[in-house]
C-alpha cells in the first residue's frame, strides 16, 4: 500500500523526537542521586536504598517521560514487604524531608491508593516523579519488559509511538479513566504476539509461573532464578531456526495495531486480553478473572489476575475505541497530507518541531513545556565507544543473538554509595538506536 511508504518515514521522524538523548539519561540520574541524599537524611529510612523502575529501566521512556522510584527498606538479604500503614508513615516522613530540602514542587501524597505513592516534580529539571516503598515487583516487571525489547527492537519503537499517539488523543491518563502507560505497553506486546507470523512469544513461554509469587526469600537468589529462566527461554525462542520471521515495517505494524483494537468497546464485554497466553480469552470461562466489574480487562502477565486496565471507565472505553477507529481510517485513506498524518500521531508540542501548525488536542505535560527536543541522533560518549558492537540497529528482524549471558548481565549492578553501603542500581544497555547506554553512566550516580 502506497500510504505505508508515506507513513514509515513520518513514524521514524516522530521516534527521532521521542528518543532520549544522553542529557535525558543524565538528568534523571541526577534526580535519583539528589533523592538518595534526602532519603539518607530521614531517620526512619536509615539503610533504605533508592532504586528506579518503570519506563526508565525498561528503556521505554521518551524525552518527557516520568520517573518511577522505589525506596527499598533494609531487611538484610531478604525481600522486604512493608505493610500499607508503614508505607504511608514512611512516605509521610519523606514528604516532610523533601519540603525542608526544597527544590521540589507539586508534592502530592496519595496515601490511600492501592499502592501508596508520593508524587512531585523537580523544579530545576522539570521531571515528574512517583515514589513508592518496597516496589520490587515493579522493578522486576521493568526488567522483564527490557528483556522482551531485546528480542525485537520494534517492540520498543512501537511502545514509544503508541504512547505518543495515545497522549495526542487524550487516552493515556488513568486519572481521567483511560490507559496508563503500562497497559499500553501490554497492548503493544499482545499485538506483536498475535500478528502473523508472531514477533514475540506468549509470556508463559518465557516465564511459566506467576512472577509476583516467586519474589520471596533471599532477594539475590529470587532475582537470579527469574533471570536465568527468562534468559534460557528467550535464547531458545530467538535461536529457533524453524520460526517464521515477521519482517513488517513499523508502518504496517502500527496500522494493524489500530485495526486490531478498533471496535474494542464491543469486544471488551466478552473478551479479555491475556499477554501471558498471547490470546484473547473469554472472560466468563476464565474463573480467575471473575467477578469482573471492569469495562476492559488487560491481565497483568506478571501479577495475575490483576487487571492493568482497571482505571479505564465505561464512558472512556467508547472514546478509546473511537480513537483507534478514526486514526486507522485516516492513516489508510488516500491522498492524506503529511500534516494530516502527523496530527493523528503526535501532540502539538511535537508537531511544531516539524514546522507544522499545532492542532487542538488534550493538554500535555501538565501544561509545562520542556526545552525544544533535538531530532538528531545522540552523540556517543567515549565510554560508549567500546559498546559499538552492541549498537547495530534491529530493523524488521528479531535479535537472534540473545543468550542467557546477555540477560544476566542486565541484572542489578552494585554501586558503592558514599556511606559505604552497596546500592543496587540496574540499567539497560543501548537498544541499538544510538541512545547513550545507562550502563556507561552508572558511576555518575
URRA-V994861 format. One record per residue. N is the residue number from 1. RES is the residue in one small letter. SS is DSSP state (H for helix, E for strand, C for the rest). PSI is psi as a letter, one per 20 degrees, with the letter a starting at -180 (* if undefined). NEAR is the number of other C-alpha atoms within 12 Angstrom. Layout:
<<N;RES;SS;PSI;NEAR> <N;RES;SS;PSI;NEAR>>
This chain:
<<1;x;C;p;15> <2;x;H;h;15> <3;x;H;h;24> <4;x;H;h;25> <5;x;H;h;18> <6;x;H;h;28> <7;x;H;h;35> <8;x;H;g;27> <9;x;H;h;19> <10;x;H;g;31> <11;x;H;g;37> <12;x;H;h;30> <13;x;H;g;28> <14;x;H;g;40> <15;x;H;h;39> <16;x;H;h;29> <17;x;H;h;33> <18;x;H;h;42> <19;x;E;p;40> <20;x;C;q;38> <21;x;C;r;33> <22;x;H;g;27> <23;x;H;h;26> <24;x;H;h;35> <25;x;H;g;41> <26;x;H;h;28> <27;x;H;g;30> <28;x;H;h;42> <29;x;H;h;35> <30;x;H;h;25> <31;x;H;g;36> <32;x;H;g;37> <33;x;H;g;28> <34;x;H;g;25> <35;x;H;h;39> <36;x;H;h;35> <37;x;H;h;25> <38;x;H;g;31> <39;x;H;h;36> <40;x;H;h;27> <41;x;C;i;22> <42;x;C;o;25> <43;x;H;g;14> <44;x;H;i;22> <45;x;H;j;30> <46;x;C;p;24> <47;x;C;i;24> <48;x;C;q;34> <49;x;E;q;39> <50;x;E;o;42> <51;x;E;o;45> <52;x;E;q;48> <53;x;E;a;45> <54;x;C;b;38> <55;x;H;h;42> <56;x;H;g;41> <57;x;H;h;44> <58;x;H;i;41> <59;x;C;k;46> <60;x;C;k;48> <61;x;C;q;39> <62;x;E;a;36> <63;x;C;h;40> <64;x;C;j;39> <65;x;C;q;34> <66;x;C;r;34> <67;x;E;p;41> <68;x;E;p;38> <69;x;E;p;41> <70;x;E;p;39> <71;x;E;o;43> <72;x;E;p;39> <73;x;C;q;33> <74;x;C;p;24> <75;x;C;l;19> <76;x;C;c;14> <77;x;C;i;17> <78;x;E;q;20> <79;x;C;p;24> <80;x;C;q;26> <81;x;C;n;23> <82;x;C;q;24> <83;x;C;r;17> <84;x;H;g;21> <85;x;H;h;18> <86;x;H;g;21> <87;x;H;g;35> <88;x;H;g;27> <89;x;H;g;25> <90;x;H;h;34> <91;x;H;h;38> <92;x;H;g;30> <93;x;H;g;25> <94;x;H;h;38> <95;x;H;g;33> <96;x;H;h;22> <97;x;H;h;26> <98;x;H;h;33> <99;x;H;h;20> <100;x;H;h;15> <101;x;H;g;19> <102;x;C;r;20> <103;x;C;j;22> <104;x;E;q;29> <105;x;E;r;23> <106;x;E;l;22> <107;x;E;p;27> <108;x;E;p;25> <109;x;E;o;28> <110;x;E;n;22> <111;x;C;h;24> <112;x;C;j;16> <113;x;C;r;15> <114;x;C;g;16> <115;x;C;o;26> <116;x;C;p;29> <117;x;E;q;33> <118;x;E;p;38> <119;x;E;q;29> <120;x;E;r;33> <121;x;E;p;31> <122;x;E;p;29> <123;x;C;g;18> <124;x;C;h;17> <125;x;C;i;31> <126;x;C;k;29> <127;x;C;p;36> <128;x;E;p;32> <129;x;E;q;36> <130;x;E;p;36> <131;x;E;p;44> <132;x;E;r;45> <133;x;E;p;43> <134;x;C;l;40> <135;x;C;l;36> <136;x;H;h;40> <137;x;H;g;37> <138;x;H;h;35> <139;x;H;g;39> <140;x;H;h;40> <141;x;H;g;35> <142;x;H;g;37> <143;x;H;g;40> <144;x;H;g;42> <145;x;H;h;41> <146;x;H;g;40> <147;x;H;h;49> <148;x;H;h;47> <149;x;H;h;40> <150;x;H;i;47> <151;x;H;g;40> <152;x;C;p;39> <153;x;C;i;38> <154;x;H;h;43> <155;x;H;g;44> <156;x;H;g;40> <157;x;H;g;42> <158;x;H;h;41> <159;x;H;g;42> <160;x;H;g;42> <161;x;H;g;44> <162;x;H;h;50> <163;x;H;h;40> <164;x;H;g;44> <165;x;H;g;42> <166;x;H;h;39> <167;x;H;h;37> <168;x;H;h;33> <169;x;C;j;35> <170;x;C;l;32> <171;x;C;k;39> <172;x;C;l;35> <173;x;C;n;31> <174;x;H;h;24> <175;x;H;h;18> <176;x;H;j;20> <177;x;C;k;25> <178;x;C;a;34> <179;x;C;q;38> <180;x;C;r;30> <181;x;H;h;34> <182;x;H;g;38> <183;x;H;h;36> <184;x;H;h;42> <185;x;H;h;43> <186;x;H;h;42> <187;x;H;g;43> <188;x;H;g;42> <189;x;H;g;46> <190;x;H;h;38> <191;x;H;g;39> <192;x;H;i;44> <193;x;H;h;33> <194;x;H;i;29> <195;x;C;r;29> <196;x;C;p;19> <197;x;C;q;19> <198;x;C;q;26> <199;x;C;h;36> <200;x;C;q;43> <201;x;C;r;36> <202;x;C;q;31> <203;x;H;i;36> <204;x;H;h;25> <205;x;H;i;26> <206;x;C;g;35> <207;x;C;o;31> <208;x;C;i;22> <209;x;C;a;22> <210;x;C;o;23> <211;x;H;g;33> <212;x;H;h;26> <213;x;H;i;19> <214;x;H;j;25> <215;x;C;n;31> <216;x;C;r;21> <217;x;C;b;18> <218;x;E;p;17> <219;x;H;g;28> <220;x;H;h;22> <221;x;H;g;18> <222;x;H;g;25> <223;x;H;g;33> <224;x;H;g;24> <225;x;H;g;26> <226;x;H;g;36> <227;x;H;h;35> <228;x;H;g;27> <229;x;H;g;29> <230;x;H;g;41> <231;x;H;g;35> <232;x;H;g;25> <233;x;H;h;29> <234;x;H;g;39> <235;x;H;h;32> <236;x;H;g;24> <237;x;H;g;34> <238;x;H;h;33> <239;x;C;j;22> <240;x;C;o;18> <241;x;C;i;12> <242;x;C;i;9> <243;x;C;p;19> <244;x;C;p;18> <245;x;C;p;24> <246;x;C;o;25> <247;x;C;k;23> <248;x;C;q;26> <249;x;C;r;28> <250;x;H;h;37> <251;x;H;g;34> <252;x;H;g;33> <253;x;H;h;38> <254;x;H;g;40> <255;x;H;g;37> <256;x;H;h;29> <257;x;H;g;35> <258;x;H;g;36> <259;x;H;g;26> <260;x;H;h;26> <261;x;C;j;36> <262;x;C;q;26> <263;x;C;j;23> <264;x;H;h;33> <265;x;H;h;29> <266;x;H;h;19> <267;x;H;h;23> <268;x;C;h;32> <269;x;C;h;22> <270;x;C;h;22> <271;x;E;p;28> <272;x;E;q;42> <273;x;E;p;43> <274;x;E;n;40> <275;x;C;h;40> <276;x;C;g;35> <277;x;C;i;29> <278;x;C;k;32> <279;x;E;q;28> <280;x;E;p;29> <281;x;E;p;25> <282;x;E;p;21> <283;x;H;g;30> <284;x;H;h;18> <285;x;H;i;15> <286;x;C;n;21> <287;x;H;h;13> <288;x;H;i;18> <289;x;H;i;27> <290;x;C;q;17> <291;x;C;q;15> <292;x;C;o;27> <293;x;C;j;19> <294;x;C;q;30> <295;x;C;h;31> <296;x;C;p;40> <297;x;C;o;45> <298;x;E;o;45> <299;x;E;p;39> <300;x;C;o;36> <301;x;C;i;41> <302;x;C;i;38> <303;x;C;l;25> <304;x;C;q;26> <305;x;C;k;30> <306;x;C;q;27> <307;x;E;o;34> <308;x;C;i;33> <309;x;C;k;40> <310;x;C;i;30> <311;x;C;i;31> <312;x;C;p;34> <313;x;C;r;26> <314;x;H;g;25> <315;x;H;g;19> <316;x;H;i;29> <317;x;H;h;35> <318;x;H;h;26> <319;x;H;g;27> <320;x;H;g;38> <321;x;H;h;32> <322;x;H;h;26> <323;x;H;g;33> <324;x;H;g;33> <325;x;H;g;27> <326;x;H;h;24> <327;x;H;g;34> <328;x;H;g;30> <329;x;H;g;22> <330;x;H;g;27> <331;x;H;h;39> <332;x;H;i;29> <333;x;C;q;20> <334;x;C;q;17> <335;x;C;k;15> <336;x;C;p;21> <337;x;C;r;19> <338;x;H;g;27> <339;x;H;g;26> <340;x;H;h;26> <341;x;H;g;36> <342;x;H;g;39> <343;x;H;i;35> <344;x;H;i;42> <345;x;H;h;44> <346;x;C;q;41> <347;x;C;r;36> <348;x;H;h;30> <349;x;H;h;36> <350;x;H;h;40> <351;x;H;h;33> <352;x;H;h;20> <353;x;H;i;23> <354;x;H;j;25> <355;x;C;k;14> <356;x;C;q;20> <357;x;C;p;18> <358;x;C;q;22> <359;x;C;r;23> <360;x;C;o;17> <361;x;C;a;21> <362;x;C;r;24> <363;x;C;q;20> <364;x;C;q;27> <365;x;H;k;26> <366;x;H;k;17> <367;x;H;j;10> <368;x;C;p;16> <369;x;C;q;18> <370;x;C;r;22> <371;x;C;q;16> <372;x;C;p;16> <373;x;C;q;28> <374;x;C;p;25> <375;x;C;i;21> <376;x;C;r;19> <377;x;C;q;22> <378;x;C;q;26> <379;x;C;p;20> <380;x;C;p;25> <381;x;C;r;21> <382;x;H;h;13> <383;x;H;h;17> <384;x;H;i;25> <385;x;H;h;17> <386;x;H;i;15> <387;x;H;j;23> <388;x;H;h;22> <389;x;H;i;14> <390;x;H;i;25> <391;x;C;k;24> <392;x;C;p;19> <393;x;C;p;22> <394;x;C;m;27> <395;x;C;p;25> <396;x;C;k;22> <397;x;C;q;28> <398;x;C;r;36> <399;x;C;o;36> <400;x;C;j;22> <401;x;C;j;24> <402;x;C;p;30> <403;x;C;r;27> <404;x;H;h;27> <405;x;H;h;20> <406;x;H;h;26> <407;x;H;g;36> <408;x;H;h;28> <409;x;C;i;22> <410;x;C;j;38> <411;x;C;r;38> <412;x;C;p;31> <413;x;E;p;22> <414;x;E;p;22> <415;x;E;p;25> <416;x;E;p;17> <417;x;C;r;23> <418;x;C;h;13> <419;x;C;j;16> <420;x;C;i;10> <421;x;C;q;17> <422;x;E;p;20> <423;x;E;p;30> <424;x;E;o;29> <425;x;E;p;38> <426;x;C;p;38> <427;x;C;p;40> <428;x;C;q;42> <429;x;C;r;37> <430;x;C;q;42> <431;x;C;i;40> <432;x;C;i;32> <433;x;C;k;33> <434;x;C;k;30> <435;x;C;q;41> <436;x;C;q;37> <437;x;C;p;40> <438;x;H;h;39> <439;x;H;h;35> <440;x;H;i;28> <441;x;H;j;30> <442;x;H;h;30> <443;x;H;h;21> <444;x;H;i;21> <445;x;C;*;33>>
